[in-house]
């Protein structure tokens, strides 16, 4: 089994995160997304308080996802086997996880066309944890050029 590599995040310097491009590739290609090896061994009964010792930045923005109130284990699963700790989502894909609570965003329920970037991955536009922008958008939906989420893909 080949594990996903870890890379440094530009958004959160010093934190290790899964390579988003590889994750999207796995989702689009139907490849199984395996749990990443966690850099620090954890107890199998870990709680959100322990997670936040290292991942406090996930709660320090203007708009924090309401799922964060339920704790990290609402969306993440910790697996411990011998001396290896792995952390994964509780669902096979990010979109499946999002839609488990946001059922109103499915194509069937919105009675229309789902915005193409969101069809397979809500994280194309949204941060799953917290953001400085309403609805946990990665960038504002207004403004000029590179600072406008919509203009990241759509030309004026």
Secondary structure, DSSP 8 states (H G I E B T S, - for coil): -----EEE-SSSTT-EEE-HHHHHHHHHHT-----EE-SS---TT--HHHHHHH-GGGG-SSEE-GGGGG-GGGTEEEEEETTEEEEEESSSSHHHHHHHH-GGGSHHHHTS---HHHHH-GGGTB-SSEESSGGGBSSBSSSSGGGBTGGGTS--
